[in-house]
Amino acid sequence: ELTAPQLNVNHNLEHLYISDPSFSIRENNSYKTVTASSASFNNKNSLIEFDEKVQLRISSSFENLLLDTGNLILNRDDDLITSNTNTYFKASNFNISSRKFIIRDFSTDQNQIIFEDGKLLNPDTNEKLGSASEINYSLDSGILKMKGSAVIKNKALSIHADEIHYDPERKKIIKSVNSKIINNSQWN
């Protein structure tokens, strides 16, 4: 469902220009809403492009997520959402800052959000907890799959690996590939 207080159409009815849009999808126990300052809909390729102060809210029975970005493209035909601008993602027990992201299967409950050049942050202190070239967050499992120069750290240790599977709820590494453990403690 797409709602807006103002809608303008070009002369050949191919583009719609939308002020203060709100786009919502409800499925089973989840609800997804995209809001922005403006948007445009291209009727030829079924793309909705949201611009300025874009927020994506994903609510389910077990979690409320918020994603802030400057630009977001919804491809209805491929069921994809993409953004090539800096993104800040908030979950209850972690945040992610990234250069860009993609969400596959947006209209289903099987979402995966893939962040490029992602930094895993503590939601209370904004302290960097880890990073990877790609962070894949699975909404159904809550697991973060970090690939490419993956790092998870705390005050005592850092784990550097090609790939790390991390459960942020339990603060536990489930799997790591080609790992190196570094002691972060300083000897007095």
Contacts in CASP RR format, 6 or more apart in sequence:
PFRMAT RR
TARGET T0000
AUTHOR 0000-0000-0000
METHOD contacts of the structure
MODEL  1
ELTAPQLNVNHNLEHLYISDPSFSIRENNSYKTVTASSASFNNKNSLIEF
DEKVQLRISSSFENLLLDTGNLILNRDDDLITSNTNTYFKASNFNISSRK
FIIRDFSTDQNQIIFEDGKLLNPDTNEKLGSASEINYSLDSGILKMKGSA
VIKNKALSIHADEIHYDPERKKIIKSVNSKIINNSQWN
1 23 0 8 1.000
1 24 0 8 1.000
1 25 0 8 1.000
2 18 0 8 1.000
2 21 0 8 1.000
2 22 0 8 1.000
2 23 0 8 1.000
2 41 0 8 1.000
2 48 0 8 1.000
3 21 0 8 1.000
3 22 0 8 1.000
3 23 0 8 1.000
3 24 0 8 1.000
4 18 0 8 1.000
4 19 0 8 1.000
4 20 0 8 1.000
4 21 0 8 1.000
4 22 0 8 1.000
4 39 0 8 1.000
5 19 0 8 1.000
5 20 0 8 1.000
6 18 0 8 1.000
6 19 0 8 1.000
6 20 0 8 1.000
7 16 0 8 1.000
7 17 0 8 1.000
7 18 0 8 1.000
7 19 0 8 1.000
8 16 0 8 1.000
8 17 0 8 1.000
8 18 0 8 1.000
9 15 0 8 1.000
9 16 0 8 1.000
9 17 0 8 1.000
10 17 0 8 1.000
13 43 0 8 1.000
14 42 0 8 1.000
14 43 0 8 1.000
14 44 0 8 1.000
15 40 0 8 1.000
15 41 0 8 1.000
15 42 0 8 1.000
15 43 0 8 1.000
16 40 0 8 1.000
16 41 0 8 1.000
16 43 0 8 1.000
17 38 0 8 1.000
17 39 0 8 1.000
17 40 0 8 1.000
18 38 0 8 1.000
18 39 0 8 1.000
18 40 0 8 1.000
18 41 0 8 1.000
19 37 0 8 1.000
19 38 0 8 1.000
20 35 0 8 1.000
20 36 0 8 1.000
20 37 0 8 1.000
20 38 0 8 1.000
21 34 0 8 1.000
21 35 0 8 1.000
21 36 0 8 1.000
21 38 0 8 1.000
21 39 0 8 1.000
21 48 0 8 1.000
21 50 0 8 1.000
22 33 0 8 1.000
22 34 0 8 1.000
22 35 0 8 1.000
23 33 0 8 1.000
23 34 0 8 1.000
23 35 0 8 1.000
23 39 0 8 1.000
23 48 0 8 1.000
23 50 0 8 1.000
23 74 0 8 1.000
24 31 0 8 1.000
24 32 0 8 1.000
24 33 0 8 1.000
24 34 0 8 1.000
25 31 0 8 1.000
25 32 0 8 1.000
25 33 0 8 1.000
25 106 0 8 1.000
25 107 0 8 1.000
26 32 0 8 1.000
27 107 0 8 1.000
27 108 0 8 1.000
27 109 0 8 1.000
28 109 0 8 1.000
29 60 0 8 1.000
29 61 0 8 1.000
29 109 0 8 1.000
30 58 0 8 1.000
30 59 0 8 1.000
30 60 0 8 1.000
30 61 0 8 1.000
30 109 0 8 1.000
31 57 0 8 1.000
31 58 0 8 1.000
31 59 0 8 1.000
31 60 0 8 1.000
32 56 0 8 1.000
32 57 0 8 1.000
32 58 0 8 1.000
32 59 0 8 1.000
32 106 0 8 1.000
33 56 0 8 1.000
33 57 0 8 1.000
34 50 0 8 1.000
34 54 0 8 1.000
34 55 0 8 1.000
34 56 0 8 1.000
34 72 0 8 1.000
34 74 0 8 1.000
34 81 0 8 1.000
35 50 0 8 1.000
35 53 0 8 1.000
35 54 0 8 1.000
35 55 0 8 1.000
35 57 0 8 1.000
36 50 0 8 1.000
36 51 0 8 1.000
36 52 0 8 1.000
36 53 0 8 1.000
36 54 0 8 1.000
36 55 0 8 1.000
36 72 0 8 1.000
37 51 0 8 1.000
37 52 0 8 1.000
37 53 0 8 1.000
38 50 0 8 1.000
38 51 0 8 1.000
38 52 0 8 1.000
39 48 0 8 1.000
39 49 0 8 1.000
39 50 0 8 1.000
39 51 0 8 1.000
40 48 0 8 1.000
40 49 0 8 1.000
40 51 0 8 1.000
41 47 0 8 1.000
41 48 0 8 1.000
41 49 0 8 1.000
42 48 0 8 1.000
42 49 0 8 1.000
45 75 0 8 1.000
45 77 0 8 1.000
46 75 0 8 1.000
46 76 0 8 1.000
46 77 0 8 1.000
47 73 0 8 1.000
47 74 0 8 1.000
47 75 0 8 1.000
47 76 0 8 1.000
48 73 0 8 1.000
48 74 0 8 1.000
48 76 0 8 1.000
49 71 0 8 1.000
49 72 0 8 1.000
49 73 0 8 1.000
49 74 0 8 1.000
50 71 0 8 1.000
50 72 0 8 1.000
50 73 0 8 1.000
50 74 0 8 1.000
51 70 0 8 1.000
51 71 0 8 1.000
52 70 0 8 1.000
53 70 0 8 1.000
54 68 0 8 1.000
54 69 0 8 1.000
54 70 0 8 1.000
54 71 0 8 1.000
54 72 0 8 1.000
54 83 0 8 1.000
55 66 0 8 1.000
55 67 0 8 1.000
55 68 0 8 1.000
56 66 0 8 1.000
56 67 0 8 1.000
56 69 0 8 1.000
56 72 0 8 1.000
56 81 0 8 1.000
57 64 0 8 1.000
57 65 0 8 1.000
57 66 0 8 1.000
57 67 0 8 1.000
58 64 0 8 1.000
58 65 0 8 1.000
58 66 0 8 1.000
58 67 0 8 1.000
58 111 0 8 1.000
58 139 0 8 1.000
59 65 0 8 1.000
60 109 0 8 1.000
60 139 0 8 1.000
63 91 0 8 1.000
63 92 0 8 1.000
63 139 0 8 1.000
64 92 0 8 1.000
65 89 0 8 1.000
65 90 0 8 1.000
65 91 0 8 1.000
65 139 0 8 1.000
66 89 0 8 1.000
66 90 0 8 1.000
67 87 0 8 1.000
67 88 0 8 1.000
67 89 0 8 1.000
67 90 0 8 1.000
67 101 0 8 1.000
67 113 0 8 1.000
68 87 0 8 1.000
68 88 0 8 1.000
68 89 0 8 1.000
68 90 0 8 1.000
69 83 0 8 1.000
69 85 0 8 1.000
69 86 0 8 1.000
69 87 0 8 1.000
69 88 0 8 1.000
69 101 0 8 1.000
70 83 0 8 1.000
70 85 0 8 1.000
70 86 0 8 1.000
71 83 0 8 1.000
71 84 0 8 1.000
71 85 0 8 1.000
72 81 0 8 1.000
72 82 0 8 1.000
72 83 0 8 1.000
73 81 0 8 1.000
73 82 0 8 1.000
73 83 0 8 1.000
74 80 0 8 1.000
74 81 0 8 1.000
74 106 0 8 1.000
75 81 0 8 1.000
75 82 0 8 1.000
79 104 0 8 1.000
79 105 0 8 1.000
79 106 0 8 1.000
79 107 0 8 1.000
79 108 0 8 1.000
80 102 0 8 1.000
80 103 0 8 1.000
80 104 0 8 1.000
80 106 0 8 1.000
81 102 0 8 1.000
81 103 0 8 1.000
81 106 0 8 1.000
82 100 0 8 1.000
82 101 0 8 1.000
82 102 0 8 1.000
82 103 0 8 1.000
83 100 0 8 1.000
83 101 0 8 1.000
83 102 0 8 1.000
84 100 0 8 1.000
85 100 0 8 1.000
86 97 0 8 1.000
86 98 0 8 1.000
86 99 0 8 1.000
86 100 0 8 1.000
87 96 0 8 1.000
87 97 0 8 1.000
87 98 0 8 1.000
87 99 0 8 1.000
87 100 0 8 1.000
87 101 0 8 1.000
87 115 0 8 1.000
88 95 0 8 1.000
88 96 0 8 1.000
88 97 0 8 1.000
89 95 0 8 1.000
89 96 0 8 1.000
89 97 0 8 1.000
89 98 0 8 1.000
89 101 0 8 1.000
89 113 0 8 1.000
89 115 0 8 1.000
89 137 0 8 1.000
90 123 0 8 1.000
91 123 0 8 1.000
91 137 0 8 1.000
91 168 0 8 1.000
92 123 0 8 1.000
93 123 0 8 1.000
93 168 0 8 1.000
93 169 0 8 1.000
94 120 0 8 1.000
94 121 0 8 1.000
94 122 0 8 1.000
94 123 0 8 1.000
94 129 0 8 1.000
94 144 0 8 1.000
94 168 0 8 1.000
95 120 0 8 1.000
95 121 0 8 1.000
95 122 0 8 1.000
95 123 0 8 1.000
95 126 0 8 1.000
96 115 0 8 1.000
96 118 0 8 1.000
96 119 0 8 1.000
96 120 0 8 1.000
96 121 0 8 1.000
96 135 0 8 1.000
96 137 0 8 1.000
97 118 0 8 1.000
97 119 0 8 1.000
97 121 0 8 1.000
98 115 0 8 1.000
98 116 0 8 1.000
98 117 0 8 1.000
98 118 0 8 1.000
98 119 0 8 1.000
98 135 0 8 1.000
99 116 0 8 1.000
99 117 0 8 1.000
99 118 0 8 1.000
100 115 0 8 1.000
100 116 0 8 1.000
100 117 0 8 1.000
101 113 0 8 1.000
101 114 0 8 1.000
101 115 0 8 1.000
101 116 0 8 1.000
102 113 0 8 1.000
102 114 0 8 1.000
103 111 0 8 1.000
103 112 0 8 1.000
103 113 0 8 1.000
103 114 0 8 1.000
104 111 0 8 1.000
104 112 0 8 1.000
104 114 0 8 1.000
105 111 0 8 1.000
105 112 0 8 1.000
109 139 0 8 1.000
109 140 0 8 1.000
110 139 0 8 1.000
110 140 0 8 1.000
111 138 0 8 1.000
111 139 0 8 1.000
111 140 0 8 1.000
112 136 0 8 1.000
112 137 0 8 1.000
112 138 0 8 1.000
112 139 0 8 1.000
113 136 0 8 1.000
113 137 0 8 1.000
113 139 0 8 1.000
114 134 0 8 1.000
114 135 0 8 1.000
114 136 0 8 1.000
114 137 0 8 1.000
115 134 0 8 1.000
115 135 0 8 1.000
115 136 0 8 1.000
115 137 0 8 1.000
116 133 0 8 1.000
116 134 0 8 1.000
117 133 0 8 1.000
118 131 0 8 1.000
118 132 0 8 1.000
118 133 0 8 1.000
118 134 0 8 1.000
118 135 0 8 1.000
119 128 0 8 1.000
119 130 0 8 1.000
119 131 0 8 1.000
120 128 0 8 1.000
120 129 0 8 1.000
120 130 0 8 1.000
120 131 0 8 1.000
120 132 0 8 1.000
120 135 0 8 1.000
120 144 0 8 1.000
120 146 0 8 1.000
120 152 0 8 1.000
120 166 0 8 1.000
120 168 0 8 1.000
121 127 0 8 1.000
121 128 0 8 1.000
121 129 0 8 1.000
122 128 0 8 1.000
122 129 0 8 1.000
128 153 0 8 1.000
129 152 0 8 1.000
129 153 0 8 1.000
129 154 0 8 1.000
130 146 0 8 1.000
130 150 0 8 1.000
130 151 0 8 1.000
130 152 0 8 1.000
130 153 0 8 1.000
131 146 0 8 1.000
131 149 0 8 1.000
131 150 0 8 1.000
131 151 0 8 1.000
132 146 0 8 1.000
132 147 0 8 1.000
132 148 0 8 1.000
132 149 0 8 1.000
132 150 0 8 1.000
132 151 0 8 1.000
132 164 0 8 1.000
133 147 0 8 1.000
133 148 0 8 1.000
133 149 0 8 1.000
133 150 0 8 1.000
134 146 0 8 1.000
134 147 0 8 1.000
134 148 0 8 1.000
135 144 0 8 1.000
135 145 0 8 1.000
135 146 0 8 1.000
135 147 0 8 1.000
136 144 0 8 1.000
136 145 0 8 1.000
136 146 0 8 1.000
136 147 0 8 1.000
137 143 0 8 1.000
137 144 0 8 1.000
138 145 0 8 1.000
142 167 0 8 1.000
142 168 0 8 1.000
142 169 0 8 1.000
143 165 0 8 1.000
143 166 0 8 1.000
143 167 0 8 1.000
143 174 0 8 1.000
144 164 0 8 1.000
144 165 0 8 1.000
144 166 0 8 1.000
144 167 0 8 1.000
144 168 0 8 1.000
145 163 0 8 1.000
145 164 0 8 1.000
145 165 0 8 1.000
145 166 0 8 1.000
146 152 0 8 1.000
146 163 0 8 1.000
146 164 0 8 1.000
146 165 0 8 1.000
146 166 0 8 1.000
147 162 0 8 1.000
147 163 0 8 1.000
148 162 0 8 1.000
148 163 0 8 1.000
149 160 0 8 1.000
149 162 0 8 1.000
150 160 0 8 1.000
150 161 0 8 1.000
150 162 0 8 1.000
150 163 0 8 1.000
150 164 0 8 1.000
150 176 0 8 1.000
151 158 0 8 1.000
151 159 0 8 1.000
151 160 0 8 1.000
151 161 0 8 1.000
151 164 0 8 1.000
152 158 0 8 1.000
152 159 0 8 1.000
152 164 0 8 1.000
152 166 0 8 1.000
152 173 0 8 1.000
153 159 0 8 1.000
153 184 0 8 1.000
154 184 0 8 1.000
155 184 0 8 1.000
155 185 0 8 1.000
156 183 0 8 1.000
156 184 0 8 1.000
156 185 0 8 1.000
157 181 0 8 1.000
157 182 0 8 1.000
157 183 0 8 1.000
157 184 0 8 1.000
158 181 0 8 1.000
158 182 0 8 1.000
158 184 0 8 1.000
159 173 0 8 1.000
159 176 0 8 1.000
159 179 0 8 1.000
159 180 0 8 1.000
159 181 0 8 1.000
159 182 0 8 1.000
160 179 0 8 1.000
160 180 0 8 1.000
160 182 0 8 1.000
161 176 0 8 1.000
161 177 0 8 1.000
161 178 0 8 1.000
161 179 0 8 1.000
161 180 0 8 1.000
162 177 0 8 1.000
162 178 0 8 1.000
163 175 0 8 1.000
163 176 0 8 1.000
163 177 0 8 1.000
163 178 0 8 1.000
164 173 0 8 1.000
164 175 0 8 1.000
164 176 0 8 1.000
164 177 0 8 1.000
164 179 0 8 1.000
165 173 0 8 1.000
165 174 0 8 1.000
165 175 0 8 1.000
165 176 0 8 1.000
166 172 0 8 1.000
166 173 0 8 1.000
166 174 0 8 1.000
167 173 0 8 1.000
167 174 0 8 1.000
END
